[in-house]
Amino acid sequence: MNQSFKGFVLLAAFLTFAPQALPWDRSENLNGLPPRINVRVHNYAQVPTEILAPAEAAAADILGKAGVQITWTRCDPARADHDEAAGCNQLLGPTNLGVRILPQFGVIPGTTRRTMGFAAGHLASVSMRRVQEEAAECGVKPYEVLGPAIAHEIGHLLLGQQGHSHTGIMRARWRREDYGTAPLGAFKFTAQQAEQMRAEVGRRVQEQGATEVATMTATK
């Protein structure tokens, strides 16, 4: 093997396994595609597929328009093989987030009786009871509330608890007329929020990559 070829191989290896060489605010992955995160949906409320599927599609559309792509993993705690299901028993991390759909939850610090969800660390939670109450109050289908609620809480995971705004999907309260803005027009991230989320996902991808490289190095 000549010296120039050896140099090429070393350079290729460096570019492949050195995520710190990429800028922290990168908003695309190495294929030039929007940044992508994995989201596990733990369906403790046993929401039927005809509600959950369009809700996931709506959440993915909202986040996709902000430049963040989602890969969903369904985790049904009622299944006997839940622990063996693909990815469902793995630890949550920078690019592997979790959303729990709970039957309901009580008032906890930082929430009120009208709170539909909350988020902390890598995990978000949504109350299906509150989703159904909101849908009944606003005269819409449950999935039309559940989808934006999931997107809102994922927004908190990426933007932090200070992510609330006066416009768009990150408002603390929604109104009946919001659901009449077709389609999902009232439920979108602001340009600033979208930019922050893309940068945050890019940072998380690099963090995850650095962790994997460190793990591989430690096990050699």
C-alpha positions in Angstrom: 0.0 0.0 0.0 1.6 3.3 -1.0 1.8 6.3 1.3 -0.8 8.4 -0.6 -3.4 5.6 -0.4 -2.6 5.2 3.4 -3.2 8.9 3.8 -6.5 8.7 2.1 -7.7 5.8 4.3 -6.7 7.6 7.5 -8.5 10.8 6.3 -11.7 8.8 5.5 -11.5 7.1 8.9 -11.2 10.5 10.6 -14.1 12.0 8.8 -16.2 8.9 9.6 -15.4 8.6 13.3 -14.7 12.2 14.4 -18.1 13.9 14.9 -16.3 16.8 16.8 -15.0 17.9 13.4 -18.5 19.0 12.3 -19.9 22.5 13.3 -22.2 22.4 16.3 -25.0 24.4 14.6 -25.2 22.1 11.5 -28.8 21.7 10.5 -28.3 18.8 8.1 -26.9 15.3 8.5 -24.1 14.0 6.4 -26.4 13.0 3.6 -27.7 16.6 3.3 -31.0 15.6 4.8 -32.8 17.4 7.7 -31.7 16.2 11.1 -33.6 13.2 12.4 -34.5 11.9 15.9 -36.0 8.7 17.1 -39.1 8.9 19.2 -40.5 5.9 21.1 -44.3 6.1 21.8 -45.2 4.2 24.9 -49.0 3.8 24.6 -50.0 3.3 28.2 -53.5 4.7 27.4 -54.1 2.0 24.8 -55.0 4.6 22.2 -56.3 2.7 19.1 -54.3 2.8 15.9 -57.0 4.8 14.1 -56.3 7.7 16.5 -52.6 7.2 17.2 -51.5 6.8 13.5 -53.0 10.1 12.2 -51.8 11.8 15.4 -48.2 10.6 14.8 -48.5 11.8 11.2 -49.7 15.2 12.3 -46.9 15.6 14.8 -44.3 14.5 12.2 -45.7 17.0 9.7 -45.5 19.8 12.2 -42.0 19.0 13.2 -41.0 18.3 9.6 -42.1 21.7 8.5 -39.6 23.0 11.2 -36.9 20.9 9.6 -36.8 18.1 12.1 -37.6 14.6 10.9 -39.0 11.9 13.2 -38.7 8.1 13.2 -41.4 6.6 15.3 -41.2 3.4 17.3 -44.4 2.0 18.7 -44.1 0.5 22.2 -47.3 -1.1 23.5 -46.9 -2.1 27.2 -49.8 -4.5 26.9 -47.8 -6.7 24.5 -46.1 -9.8 26.0 -43.0 -9.1 23.9 -42.9 -5.4 24.8 -39.4 -5.6 26.3 -38.1 -7.4 23.2 -39.7 -5.0 20.7 -37.3 -3.1 18.6 -35.7 -0.3 20.6 -38.4 -0.4 23.4 -36.1 -1.5 26.1 -33.2 0.7 25.2 -32.2 3.7 27.4 -33.4 7.1 26.2 -30.7 9.4 25.1 -29.8 12.5 23.0 -31.4 11.3 19.8 -33.7 8.6 21.3 -36.6 10.4 22.9 -39.7 9.0 24.6 -43.3 10.0 24.6 -45.7 8.4 27.2 -49.4 8.5 26.4 -50.9 8.1 29.8 -54.6 7.6 30.6 -54.3 10.7 32.9 -52.1 12.3 35.4 -52.8 14.4 38.5 -51.7 18.0 39.1 -48.0 18.0 39.6 -45.6 21.0 40.2 -45.6 23.2 37.1 -49.0 22.0 35.8 -52.7 22.8 36.2 -55.9 20.7 35.7 -55.9 21.8 32.1 -52.3 20.8 31.3 -52.2 18.2 28.5 -48.6 17.2 28.9 -45.2 17.8 30.4 -41.6 17.1 29.5 -38.3 16.5 31.3 -35.0 15.1 30.3 -35.5 12.8 27.3 -39.1 11.9 28.1 -42.4 13.7 27.5 -45.9 12.7 28.8 -49.4 13.4 27.4 -52.7 12.9 29.2 -55.2 11.2 26.9 -58.0 12.2 29.2 -57.1 15.9 28.7 -56.8 15.3 25.0 -60.3 13.9 24.8 -61.7 16.7 27.0 -60.1 19.3 24.7 -61.4 17.5 21.6 -64.9 17.5 23.0 -64.7 21.2 24.0 -63.5 22.3 20.6 -65.6 19.9 18.5 -62.7 18.1 16.8 -61.4 14.5 16.6 -59.0 13.3 19.4 -56.2 12.8 16.9 -56.4 16.5 15.9 -55.5 17.4 19.5 -53.1 14.5 20.2 -50.9 15.2 17.2 -50.1 18.8 18.1 -49.9 17.9 21.8 -47.1 15.3 21.0 -45.3 17.8 18.8 -45.6 20.5 21.5 -44.0 18.2 24.1 -41.2 17.1 21.8 -40.7 20.8 21.2 -40.1 21.2 25.0 -37.6 18.4 24.9 -35.6 20.2 22.2 -36.2 23.8 23.3 -36.3 23.4 27.1 -39.0 24.5 29.5 -38.7 28.1 28.4 -40.0 27.1 25.0 -43.4 28.7 25.4 -44.3 31.6 23.0 -47.1 33.9 22.3 -47.8 32.4 18.8 -47.8 29.1 17.2 -47.8 25.6 18.6 -45.7 26.5 21.7 -48.3 28.6 23.3 -49.3 27.4 26.8 -53.0 27.4 25.8 -54.8 26.8 22.5 -58.2 28.1 21.4 -61.1 26.5 19.7 -60.5 28.6 16.5 -57.0 27.2 16.3 -58.4 23.9 15.1 -60.3 25.6 12.3 -57.1 26.9 10.7 -56.5 24.4 7.9 -54.5 22.3 7.9 -52.8 22.6 11.3 -52.0 26.2 10.3 -52.1 27.5 13.9 -49.9 24.7 15.1 -46.5 25.5 13.8 -43.1 26.5 15.3 -41.8 30.0 14.8 -38.8 30.5 12.5 -36.6 31.1 15.6 -37.8 27.9 17.3 -37.3 25.9 14.2 -33.7 27.1 13.9 -33.0 26.4 17.5 -34.5 22.9 17.2 -32.4 22.0 14.1 -29.3 23.2 15.9 -30.2 21.3 19.0 -30.8 18.1 17.0 -27.5 18.6 15.2 -25.8 19.0 18.5 -27.4 15.8 19.9 -26.5 13.8 16.8 -22.8 14.8 17.4 -23.1 14.0 21.1 -24.6 10.6 20.4 -21.9 10.0 17.8 -19.1 11.0 20.2 -20.6 8.7 22.9 -20.7 5.7 20.5 -17.1 6.3 19.4 -16.0 6.5 23.0 -17.8 3.3 23.8 -16.2 1.5 20.8 -12.8 2.8 21.9 -13.3 1.6 25.5 -14.3 -1.9 24.4 -11.3 -2.5 22.2 
